Amino acid sequence: MTTTAGTSSASHHLSPAFPGRAPWGTASKLRAWQQGAMEKYIQEQPRDFLAVATPGAGKTTFALTLASWLLHHHVVQQVTVVAPTEHLKKQWAEAAARIGIKLDPEYSAGPLGREYHGVAVTYAGVGVRPMLHRNRVEQRKTLVILDEIHHAGDSKSWGEACLEAFEPATRRLALTGTPFRSDTNPIPFVTYEEGNDGIRRSAADYTYGYGNALADNVVRPVIFLSYSGNMRWRTKAGDEVAARLGEPMTKDAISQAWRTALDPRGEWMPAVLRAADQRLTEVRKAIPDAGALVIASDQDSARAYAKLIREITGSKATLVLSDDSGASERIDEFSNNTDRWMVAVRMVSEGVDVPRLAVGVYATTISTPLFFAQAVGRFVRSRRRGETASVFLPTVPDLLSFANEMERERDHVLDKPKKEGEEDPYAESEKEMDEANKEQDEDTGEQDMLPFEALESDAVFDRVMYNGAEFGMQAHPGSEEEQDYLGIPGLLEPDQVQLLLQKRQARQIAHSRKKPDEEADLLELPAERRPVVSHKEMMELRRQLNTMVGAYVHQSGKPHGVIHTELRRVCGGPPAAEATAGQLRQRIAKVQEWATRMK
């Protein structure tokens, strides 16, 4: 991927009015990355340009400034904006109107009114009538802005429709904050370059990542607050299972424990919502209009969470259930008022601009890096220096991994050769990606089909993650230790956040040492010494155990099954497929011990 800091050599190509009194009423001041991207574009004058900028960095401003320049210089005569959702196409039209570009967000067919400079449509709309849009771009020189272009790879029909509709376009500007996908559907109008490893990856013309934006104070730093707890559920077979979030377990068990935590009838969600509301109160001392958002998995859960928020806070939460005109109005209303809470299903995970959102609760089981990045992107838009964002998470390996890799840039990978026994490092599954990218949040009946029943849950404050580091020991909800972390000021410089977290952890450790051992009912170890084991690590431990057993088979002459049975007898625990990470490590050590004795 190309990372560009901007080149001043292109400045003589700019209009004398740019970026001061720019044509069409363009904003008079651009951020450094926006001007750098403009200069690179104007110098090279490409037909296709992919700009990757972290959520909250200002992709819309950059794109509309460029559209204004191209219209002013008669490079193009009209603009077509393609957005993922109905709400976003209206947002684009409103943003364009502010700088004098009039886009029709209601366009469906026929000639466009003379007062308009173009249209704003959705990918789904293009998918239904690609030839309508092809005819438009063939008739007049057109700039096509493809917002969050990874959506054009969502289905074969959408990708093909975009190719058919916009292949004749004079200029195409592709935008995304998250260019990676978990599948190998090629994204239209994106260049893929083959690396030394023979794998083709998407290549951006200009990249402005979260790390750069954070250094420039363009986005807020994010404090992740993770909650563990005891979960109990009944499997389809009727067995009752108990487990603790964050403890080593199989992927299926992690999934079921996670879903149990998010069940609104348990104690985990009320405790986390209560903590998030306390955090919001603290943040509002510095940011009076700060708002909070719960991202839910489905409509039933969203309604239940809104009811819990009403019970906890005494105030009604704005409930956004589907991507329709009513939902757009509710989002706009929430964006412009000072209400505390909004609960939404999926659709607010991407592109929806509510700058006052500063606290989030990730209450969905979607675990793709793409969706996580989009969701966190709702909280990072900075309005003034020193603002911080706070996102509450369950202690789930994938989520903690994503939180610790916020600054990692991922490209879309077309080729993913899988060696035997090697897990695909990117994808969960295509089905999960489909779920993550749904535009509508219709009830799927998924909750009725789950092969288990959530019985009970409780919550335990687990850790804080910030800037790739982990802080804190476990603490009960409502305890002095938890309040210490919830009470971090909402207006701090990044280095002050780090220093404050270090002090909080030191205080918690000192307090723990003074308590008698019999009072230590929680695992009182600092977060960095309590690793959360991922499914990938579990697979590696099983592979390592099988390799060791295989080697011992040749050495001892005993069959595989006999050795595995003996390991279970000596070390205890279930079959390897159901064993925890600790049990697998114990068996690996035991096989090594047996092999050493035989030498």
C-alpha positions as CSV (number, residue, x, y, z in Angstrom):
1,M,0.0,0.0,0.0
2,T,1.2,3.5,-0.9
3,T,1.5,5.8,2.0
4,T,1.9,9.5,1.0
5,A,2.6,12.5,3.2
6,G,1.8,14.9,0.4
7,T,4.0,16.7,-2.1
8,S,4.3,20.5,-2.4
9,S,5.6,20.2,-6.0
10,A,2.0,19.9,-7.2
11,S,0.8,23.1,-5.6
12,H,1.3,25.1,-8.8
13,H,-1.4,23.0,-10.4
14,L,-4.0,24.2,-7.9
15,S,-6.5,26.9,-8.7
16,P,-5.3,30.4,-7.4
17,A,-8.5,30.2,-5.2
18,F,-7.5,26.9,-3.7
19,P,-7.6,26.3,-0.7
20,G,-8.4,29.9,0.2
21,R,-11.5,31.2,-1.6
22,A,-12.1,27.8,-3.3
23,P,-14.6,27.5,-6.1
24,W,-18.2,26.3,-5.3
25,G,-17.9,27.5,-1.7
26,T,-15.4,24.8,-0.7
27,A,-14.2,24.8,2.9
28,S,-11.3,27.3,3.2
29,K,-9.0,25.1,5.2
30,L,-8.1,21.5,4.6
31,R,-6.3,19.2,6.9
32,A,-2.7,18.3,5.9
33,W,-3.6,14.9,4.7
34,Q,-6.6,16.2,2.6
35,Q,-4.4,18.8,1.0
36,G,-1.7,16.2,0.4
37,A,-4.1,13.8,-1.3
38,M,-5.5,16.7,-3.4
39,E,-2.0,17.7,-4.5
40,K,-1.2,14.1,-5.4
41,Y,-4.4,13.7,-7.4
42,I,-4.0,17.0,-9.2
43,Q,-0.4,16.3,-10.1
44,E,-1.2,12.8,-11.5
45,Q,-4.7,13.3,-12.8
46,P,-5.6,9.6,-12.6
47,R,-8.8,8.1,-13.9
48,D,-9.0,5.9,-10.8
49,F,-7.9,7.0,-7.3
50,L,-8.3,5.0,-4.1
51,A,-8.0,7.0,-0.9
52,V,-7.9,5.1,2.4
53,A,-8.4,7.3,5.5
54,T,-9.3,6.1,9.0
55,P,-12.9,6.7,10.1
56,G,-13.3,10.2,11.3
57,A,-10.4,11.7,9.3
58,G,-12.6,13.6,6.9
59,K,-13.0,11.5,3.7
60,T,-16.2,13.3,2.7
61,T,-14.6,16.8,2.9
62,F,-11.6,15.6,0.8
63,A,-13.9,14.0,-1.8
64,L,-16.2,17.0,-2.1
65,T,-13.3,19.4,-2.3
66,L,-11.9,17.3,-5.2
67,A,-15.3,17.2,-6.8
68,S,-15.5,21.0,-6.6
69,W,-12.1,21.4,-8.2
70,L,-12.9,19.0,-11.1
71,L,-16.3,20.7,-11.7
72,H,-14.6,24.1,-11.6
73,H,-11.9,23.1,-14.1
74,H,-14.5,21.4,-16.4
75,V,-12.7,18.1,-16.1
76,V,-16.2,16.7,-15.3
77,Q,-19.7,18.0,-15.8
78,Q,-21.6,16.1,-13.1
79,V,-21.1,14.0,-10.0
80,T,-22.5,10.6,-8.9
81,V,-22.0,9.5,-5.3
82,V,-22.6,5.8,-4.4
83,A,-23.0,5.1,-0.7
84,P,-23.7,1.9,1.3
85,T,-27.0,3.0,2.8
86,E,-30.0,5.3,2.3
87,H,-29.0,7.3,5.4
88,L,-25.5,7.9,4.0
89,K,-26.6,9.0,0.6
90,K,-28.7,11.7,2.3
91,Q,-25.8,12.7,4.4
92,W,-23.6,13.1,1.3
93,A,-26.3,15.3,-0.3
94,E,-26.5,17.5,2.7
95,A,-22.6,17.8,3.0
96,A,-22.4,18.6,-0.7
97,A,-25.1,21.3,-0.5
98,R,-23.0,23.0,2.2
99,I,-20.3,23.7,-0.3
100,G,-22.6,24.5,-3.3
101,I,-22.8,21.1,-5.0
102,K,-26.4,20.0,-5.3
103,L,-27.0,16.3,-5.4
104,D,-30.4,14.6,-5.7
105,P,-30.6,11.9,-3.0
106,E,-34.1,10.8,-4.2
107,Y,-33.2,10.2,-7.9
108,S,-34.6,7.0,-9.4
109,A,-35.0,7.5,-13.1
110,G,-35.4,9.9,-16.0
111,P,-33.7,13.3,-16.6
112,L,-32.2,15.2,-13.7
113,G,-33.5,18.6,-12.7
114,R,-31.3,21.5,-14.0
115,E,-30.6,22.7,-10.5
116,Y,-28.7,19.6,-9.6
117,H,-25.0,18.8,-10.2
118,G,-25.5,15.1,-9.8
119,V,-27.1,12.3,-7.8
120,A,-26.5,10.3,-4.6
121,V,-27.5,6.7,-4.8
122,T,-26.8,3.4,-3.0
123,Y,-24.9,0.3,-4.1
124,A,-28.2,-1.6,-3.9
125,G,-29.8,1.0,-6.2
126,V,-27.0,0.6,-8.7
127,G,-27.4,-3.1,-8.5
128,V,-31.1,-2.9,-9.5
129,R,-30.6,-0.5,-12.5
130,P,-27.0,-0.5,-13.7
131,M,-27.8,0.6,-17.3
132,L,-29.7,3.7,-16.0
133,H,-26.5,4.9,-14.4
134,R,-24.3,3.8,-17.3
135,N,-26.4,5.9,-19.7
136,R,-26.0,8.9,-17.4
137,V,-22.2,8.7,-17.3
138,E,-22.0,8.1,-21.0
139,Q,-24.0,11.2,-21.8
140,R,-21.9,13.7,-19.7
141,K,-18.4,13.6,-18.2
142,T,-18.9,12.2,-14.7
143,L,-17.0,11.9,-11.5
144,V,-18.1,8.8,-9.6
145,I,-17.4,8.8,-5.9
146,L,-17.6,5.3,-4.5
147,D,-17.9,5.7,-0.7
148,E,-16.8,2.7,1.4
149,I,-16.0,0.9,-1.8
150,H,-15.4,-2.4,-0.1
151,H,-19.2,-2.8,-0.2
152,A,-19.0,-3.1,-4.0
153,G,-17.5,-6.6,-3.3
154,D,-20.4,-7.6,-0.9
155,S,-22.1,-9.6,-3.7
156,K,-21.2,-10.6,-7.2
157,S,-24.2,-8.7,-8.5
158,W,-23.2,-5.4,-6.8
159,G,-19.6,-5.7,-8.1
160,E,-20.8,-6.5,-11.6
161,A,-23.4,-3.8,-11.5
162,C,-20.8,-1.2,-10.5
163,L,-18.4,-2.3,-13.3
164,E,-21.2,-2.1,-15.8
165,A,-22.6,1.2,-14.6
166,F,-19.4,3.2,-14.1
167,E,-16.9,1.6,-16.5
168,P,-17.4,4.6,-18.9
169,A,-17.0,7.3,-16.2
170,T,-14.4,10.0,-16.8
171,R,-13.1,9.9,-13.3
172,R,-13.6,7.5,-10.3
173,L,-12.7,8.3,-6.7
174,A,-12.9,5.3,-4.4
175,L,-13.0,6.0,-0.6
176,T,-12.7,3.6,2.4
177,G,-11.7,3.6,6.0
178,T,-11.4,-0.2,6.0
179,P,-10.2,-1.5,2.6
180,F,-9.9,-5.1,3.8
181,R,-12.5,-7.8,3.5
182,S,-12.8,-11.3,4.9
183,D,-13.6,-12.8,1.5
184,T,-11.8,-12.8,-1.9
185,N,-14.4,-11.0,-3.9
186,P,-12.4,-8.4,-6.0
187,I,-13.5,-4.8,-5.4
188,P,-14.3,-2.9,-8.7
189,F,-11.9,-0.2,-9.8
190,V,-9.3,-1.2,-7.1
191,T,-5.7,-2.0,-8.2
192,Y,-4.2,-5.2,-6.7
193,E,-0.5,-5.6,-6.6
194,E,1.4,-8.9,-6.2
195,G,3.8,-9.0,-3.3
196,N,7.0,-11.0,-2.9
197,D,4.9,-13.8,-1.4
198,G,2.9,-14.1,-4.6
199,I,-0.3,-12.8,-2.9
200,R,-2.2,-9.9,-4.5
201,R,-3.3,-7.1,-2.1
202,S,-5.2,-3.9,-2.7
203,A,-3.0,-0.8,-3.4
204,A,-4.1,2.6,-2.3
205,D,-3.1,5.8,-4.0
206,Y,-3.1,7.7,-0.7
207,T,-3.3,6.3,2.8
208,Y,-4.0,8.1,6.1
209,G,-4.1,5.6,8.9
210,Y,-5.4,5.8,12.5
211,G,-1.8,6.1,13.8
212,N,-1.2,9.2,11.6
213,A,-4.6,10.7,12.5
214,L,-3.9,10.2,16.2
215,A,-0.5,11.9,16.0
216,D,-2.2,14.8,14.2
217,N,-5.0,15.1,16.8
218,V,-7.5,14.4,14.0
219,V,-9.1,11.5,15.8
220,R,-9.6,10.6,19.5
221,P,-7.5,8.0,21.3
222,V,-9.6,5.1,22.4
223,I,-9.7,3.6,25.9
224,F,-11.1,0.0,25.7
225,L,-12.7,-1.3,29.0
226,S,-13.1,-5.0,29.0
227,Y,-15.4,-7.0,31.2
228,S,-15.2,-10.7,32.1
229,G,-17.5,-12.8,34.3
230,N,-19.0,-16.2,34.9
231,M,-21.4,-17.6,32.3
232,R,-23.7,-20.6,32.5
233,W,-25.7,-22.0,29.6
234,R,-27.5,-25.2,28.5
235,T,-26.4,-26.9,25.3
236,K,-28.7,-28.5,22.7
237,A,-27.9,-31.9,24.3
238,G,-29.2,-30.6,27.6
239,D,-25.8,-30.3,29.4
240,E,-25.2,-27.3,31.6
241,V,-21.9,-25.6,31.0
242,A,-20.2,-23.0,33.1
243,A,-17.2,-20.9,31.9
244,R,-15.6,-17.6,32.5
245,L,-15.1,-15.1,29.7
246,G,-11.4,-14.7,28.9
247,E,-10.4,-18.2,30.1
248,P,-9.0,-20.6,27.5
249,M,-11.8,-22.5,25.8
250,T,-12.8,-23.8,22.4
251,K,-14.2,-21.5,19.7
252,D,-17.7,-22.9,20.2
253,A,-17.5,-22.4,23.9
254,I,-16.2,-18.8,23.5
255,S,-19.2,-18.1,21.1
256,Q,-21.7,-19.5,23.5
257,A,-20.2,-17.8,26.6
258,W,-20.2,-14.5,24.6
259,R,-23.8,-14.8,23.6
260,T,-24.7,-15.6,27.2
261,A,-23.0,-12.4,28.3
262,L,-25.0,-10.3,25.9
263,D,-28.3,-11.9,26.9
264,P,-30.3,-8.9,28.4
265,R,-31.9,-11.2,31.0
266,G,-28.5,-11.9,32.7
267,E,-26.5,-9.7,35.0
268,W,-23.6,-9.0,32.6
269,M,-25.3,-6.5,30.3
270,P,-27.0,-4.4,33.1
271,A,-23.6,-4.2,34.9
272,V,-21.7,-3.1,31.8
273,L,-24.4,-0.6,30.8
274,R,-24.3,0.8,34.3
275,A,-20.5,1.2,34.1
276,A,-20.8,2.7,30.7
277,D,-23.3,5.2,31.9
278,Q,-21.0,6.2,34.8
279,R,-18.2,6.6,32.3
280,L,-20.5,8.8,30.2
281,T,-21.2,11.0,33.2
282,E,-17.5,11.5,33.8
283,V,-16.9,12.3,30.1
284,R,-19.7,14.8,30.1
285,K,-17.9,16.9,32.8
286,A,-15.5,17.9,30.0
287,I,-17.7,17.2,26.9
288,P,-21.2,18.3,28.0
289,D,-23.0,16.9,25.0
290,A,-21.2,13.6,24.8
291,G,-23.4,10.7,23.8
292,A,-23.2,6.9,24.1
293,L,-24.1,4.1,21.7
294,V,-24.9,0.4,22.1
295,I,-24.3,-1.6,19.0
296,A,-26.7,-4.6,19.2
297,S,-26.9,-7.8,17.3
298,D,-30.7,-7.8,16.6
299,Q,-33.9,-6.0,17.1
300,D,-35.1,-7.9,20.2
301,S,-31.8,-7.3,22.0
302,A,-31.8,-3.7,21.0
303,R,-35.3,-3.2,22.5
304,A,-34.2,-5.0,25.7
305,Y,-31.1,-2.9,26.0
306,A,-33.1,0.3,25.6
307,K,-35.4,-0.8,28.3
308,L,-32.4,-1.6,30.6
309,I,-31.0,1.9,29.9
310,R,-34.3,3.5,30.9
311,E,-34.3,1.5,34.2
312,I,-30.7,2.4,34.9
313,T,-30.7,6.1,33.9
314,G,-34.3,7.1,34.2
315,S,-34.1,8.5,30.7
316,K,-35.3,7.1,27.4
317,A,-32.7,5.9,24.8
318,T,-33.1,6.7,21.1
319,L,-33.8,3.3,19.4
320,V,-32.7,2.8,15.8
321,L,-34.0,-0.4,14.4
322,S,-33.8,-0.3,10.7
323,D,-32.2,1.7,7.8
324,D,-35.4,3.5,6.8
325,S,-36.3,7.2,6.6
326,G,-37.6,7.2,10.2
327,A,-34.2,5.8,11.4
328,S,-32.3,8.5,9.5
329,E,-34.4,11.2,11.2
330,R,-33.9,9.6,14.6
331,I,-30.1,9.5,14.1
332,D,-30.1,13.2,12.9
333,E,-32.2,14.2,15.9
334,F,-29.8,12.4,18.3
335,S,-26.8,14.0,16.5
336,N,-28.2,17.4,17.2
337,N,-29.6,17.1,20.7
338,T,-27.9,16.3,24.0
339,D,-29.6,13.0,24.9
340,R,-27.4,10.5,26.6
341,W,-28.0,7.1,24.9
342,M,-28.7,5.6,21.5
343,V,-29.2,1.9,20.8
344,A,-28.8,0.7,17.2
345,V,-28.5,-2.5,15.2
346,R,-25.5,-2.7,12.8
347,M,-26.3,0.3,10.6
348,V,-24.5,2.8,12.9
349,S,-21.3,0.7,12.5
350,E,-20.2,2.6,9.5
351,G,-20.3,6.0,8.0
352,V,-23.0,7.6,10.2
353,D,-21.6,10.9,11.4
354,V,-22.6,11.6,15.0
355,P,-19.4,13.4,16.3
356,R,-20.6,13.7,19.9
357,L,-20.6,9.9,20.4
358,A,-17.8,9.3,22.9
359,V,-18.8,6.2,24.8
360,G,-19.7,2.8,23.1
361,V,-20.8,-0.6,24.2
362,Y,-19.9,-3.4,21.7
363,A,-22.9,-5.7,22.3
364,T,-22.8,-7.8,19.2
365,T,-21.2,-11.2,18.4
366,I,-19.8,-10.1,15.0
367,S,-16.0,-10.7,15.2
368,T,-14.5,-9.6,11.9
369,P,-11.8,-7.0,11.9
370,L,-13.7,-5.0,9.3
371,F,-16.8,-4.6,11.4
372,F,-14.9,-3.9,14.6
373,A,-12.9,-1.1,12.9
374,Q,-16.1,0.4,11.5
375,A,-17.8,0.2,14.8
376,V,-15.0,1.8,16.8
377,G,-14.8,4.4,14.0
378,R,-18.1,5.8,15.3
379,F,-16.4,7.1,18.4
380,V,-13.1,8.5,17.2
381,R,-14.2,11.7,15.4
382,S,-12.4,14.5,17.3
383,R,-13.9,17.9,17.7
384,R,-11.3,19.5,19.9
385,R,-7.9,18.5,21.3
386,G,-7.8,16.2,24.3
387,E,-11.1,14.4,23.8
388,T,-11.0,10.6,24.4
389,A,-13.3,7.8,23.4
390,S,-14.3,4.9,25.6
391,V,-15.5,1.5,24.3
392,F,-16.8,-1.3,26.5
393,L,-16.1,-4.9,25.3
394,P,-16.6,-8.4,26.6
395,T,-13.3,-10.2,27.3
396,V,-13.2,-12.2,24.0
397,P,-9.8,-13.0,22.4
398,D,-10.7,-11.7,18.9
399,L,-12.0,-8.4,20.2
400,L,-9.0,-7.8,22.5
401,S,-6.7,-8.6,19.6
402,F,-8.5,-6.0,17.4
403,A,-8.4,-3.4,20.2
404,N,-4.7,-3.9,20.6
405,E,-4.1,-3.6,16.9
406,M,-6.0,-0.4,16.2
407,E,-3.1,1.1,14.3
408,R,-2.6,-1.9,12.0
409,E,-3.3,-1.2,8.4
410,R,-5.0,-4.1,6.5
411,D,-5.3,-4.4,2.8
412,H,-7.8,-6.5,0.9
413,V,-6.1,-9.8,0.1
414,L,-7.3,-11.6,-3.1
415,D,-5.1,-14.7,-2.7
416,K,-5.2,-16.7,0.5
417,P,-3.5,-20.1,0.0
418,K,-4.2,-22.4,2.9
419,K,-1.6,-24.9,3.9
420,E,-2.8,-28.0,5.8
421,G,-3.4,-27.2,9.4
422,E,-3.0,-23.5,8.9
423,E,-5.9,-21.2,9.8
424,D,-6.9,-18.4,7.5
425,P,-5.5,-15.3,9.4
426,Y,-8.1,-12.9,8.0
427,A,-11.5,-14.5,7.7
428,E,-14.1,-15.8,10.1
429,S,-16.5,-16.9,7.5
430,E,-18.4,-15.4,4.5
431,K,-21.7,-15.9,6.4
432,E,-20.4,-13.7,9.2
433,M,-19.3,-11.0,6.8
434,D,-22.7,-11.1,5.2
435,E,-24.2,-10.6,8.7
436,A,-21.7,-7.7,9.4
437,N,-22.5,-5.8,6.3
438,K,-26.3,-6.1,6.3
439,E,-28.0,-2.8,5.5
440,Q,-31.2,-3.9,7.2
441,D,-31.4,-5.2,10.7
442,E,-34.4,-7.5,10.1
443,D,-35.1,-10.2,12.7
444,T,-33.4,-13.4,11.4
445,G,-34.9,-15.8,13.9
446,E,-31.2,-16.5,14.8
447,Q,-31.9,-16.3,18.6
448,D,-34.6,-19.1,18.2
449,M,-32.1,-21.4,16.4
450,L,-29.2,-21.1,18.8
451,P,-28.1,-24.6,19.9
452,F,-28.0,-23.5,23.5
453,E,-29.9,-21.6,26.2
454,A,-28.4,-18.8,28.2
455,L,-29.0,-19.4,31.9
456,E,-27.2,-16.8,33.9
457,S,-24.2,-14.4,33.8
458,D,-22.4,-11.9,36.0
459,A,-19.8,-9.2,35.2
460,V,-16.3,-8.6,36.4
461,F,-14.2,-5.6,35.4
462,D,-11.3,-7.2,33.7
463,R,-8.8,-4.7,32.1
464,V,-8.2,-1.5,30.3
465,M,-6.5,-1.4,26.9
466,Y,-4.9,1.7,25.6
467,N,-2.3,2.3,22.9
468,G,-1.5,-1.4,22.6
469,A,-0.9,-1.8,26.4
470,E,-3.1,-3.4,29.0
471,F,-3.7,-2.2,32.6
472,G,-5.6,-3.2,35.7
473,M,-6.6,-6.3,37.7
474,Q,-10.0,-7.8,38.0
475,A,-12.5,-6.0,40.2
476,H,-16.2,-6.3,41.1
477,P,-18.7,-3.9,39.5
478,G,-19.2,-0.9,41.8
479,S,-15.9,-1.4,43.6
480,E,-13.5,1.4,44.3
481,E,-11.0,-0.2,41.8
482,E,-13.5,-0.2,39.0
483,Q,-14.6,3.4,39.8
484,D,-10.9,4.4,39.5
485,Y,-10.9,3.5,35.8
486,L,-14.4,4.7,35.0
487,G,-13.4,8.1,36.5
488,I,-10.6,8.9,34.1
489,P,-11.2,12.4,32.9
490,G,-12.7,12.7,29.4
491,L,-10.4,15.5,28.3
492,L,-6.7,14.4,28.4
493,E,-3.7,14.4,26.1
494,P,-2.7,10.9,25.0
495,D,0.4,10.7,27.1
496,Q,-1.6,11.8,30.1
497,V,-4.0,8.9,29.6
498,Q,-1.1,6.5,29.6
499,L,0.4,8.0,32.7
500,L,-3.0,8.0,34.6
501,L,-3.6,4.3,33.7
502,Q,-0.2,3.3,35.0
503,K,-0.9,5.2,38.3
504,R,-4.4,3.5,38.6
505,Q,-2.9,0.1,38.1
506,A,-0.1,0.8,40.6
507,R,-2.7,1.9,43.2
508,Q,-4.8,-1.2,42.5
509,I,-1.8,-3.5,43.0
510,A,-0.8,-1.8,46.2
511,H,-4.4,-2.1,47.5
512,S,-4.5,-5.8,46.6
513,R,-1.2,-6.5,48.5
514,K,-2.7,-5.1,51.7
515,K,-5.7,-7.5,51.7
516,P,-5.5,-10.9,53.4
517,D,-5.2,-13.8,51.0
518,E,-8.7,-15.2,52.0
519,E,-10.3,-12.0,50.7
520,A,-8.8,-12.4,47.2
521,D,-11.8,-13.9,45.5
522,L,-10.8,-12.7,42.0
523,L,-7.7,-13.4,40.0
524,E,-5.5,-10.6,41.2
525,L,-2.8,-10.4,38.5
526,P,-2.1,-7.4,36.3
527,A,-3.7,-7.7,32.8
528,E,-0.4,-8.2,31.0
529,R,0.1,-11.4,33.0
530,R,-3.4,-12.7,32.3
531,P,-3.3,-13.5,28.5
532,V,-6.5,-14.2,26.8
533,V,-6.1,-17.3,24.5
534,S,-7.5,-17.0,21.0
535,H,-9.0,-19.8,18.9
536,K,-5.9,-19.6,16.7
537,E,-3.6,-20.2,19.7
538,M,-5.8,-23.1,20.7
539,M,-5.4,-24.6,17.2
540,E,-1.7,-24.2,17.5
541,L,-1.6,-25.9,20.9
542,R,-3.6,-28.9,19.5
543,R,-1.3,-29.1,16.5
544,Q,1.7,-29.0,18.8
545,L,0.2,-31.8,21.0
546,N,-0.6,-34.0,17.9
547,T,2.9,-33.5,16.6
548,M,4.4,-34.5,19.9
549,V,2.1,-37.5,20.2
550,G,3.0,-38.5,16.6
551,A,6.7,-38.4,17.4
552,Y,6.1,-40.4,20.6
553,V,4.2,-43.0,18.5
554,H,7.4,-43.8,16.5
555,Q,9.5,-43.8,19.6
556,S,7.2,-46.0,21.8
557,G,5.4,-48.1,19.2
558,K,2.0,-47.4,20.9
559,P,-1.0,-46.2,18.8
560,H,-2.1,-42.6,18.8
561,G,-5.4,-43.4,20.6
562,V,-3.6,-45.3,23.4
563,I,-1.3,-42.3,24.1
564,H,-4.1,-39.8,24.1
565,T,-6.1,-41.9,26.5
566,E,-3.1,-42.3,28.8
567,L,-2.5,-38.5,28.7
568,R,-6.2,-37.9,29.8
569,R,-5.8,-40.5,32.6
570,V,-2.6,-39.0,33.9
571,C,-3.4,-35.3,33.4
572,G,-7.2,-35.3,33.6
573,G,-9.6,-33.4,31.5
574,P,-11.8,-34.0,28.4
575,P,-10.6,-35.1,24.9
576,A,-8.1,-32.8,23.2
577,A,-10.8,-31.1,21.0
578,E,-12.5,-29.9,24.2
579,A,-9.5,-29.3,26.5
580,T,-8.5,-25.9,27.7
581,A,-5.2,-24.3,26.8
582,G,-3.8,-25.1,30.2
583,Q,-4.8,-28.8,29.9
584,L,-3.2,-29.0,26.4
585,R,0.1,-27.4,27.7
586,Q,0.1,-29.9,30.6
587,R,-0.3,-32.9,28.1
588,I,2.5,-31.5,25.8
589,A,4.8,-31.3,28.8
590,K,3.9,-34.8,29.9
591,V,4.6,-36.3,26.4
592,Q,8.0,-34.4,26.4
593,E,8.7,-35.9,29.8
594,W,7.9,-39.5,28.6
595,A,10.0,-39.0,25.4
596,T,13.0,-37.8,27.4
597,R,12.8,-40.8,29.7
598,M,12.9,-43.2,26.8
599,K,16.1,-41.7,25.3
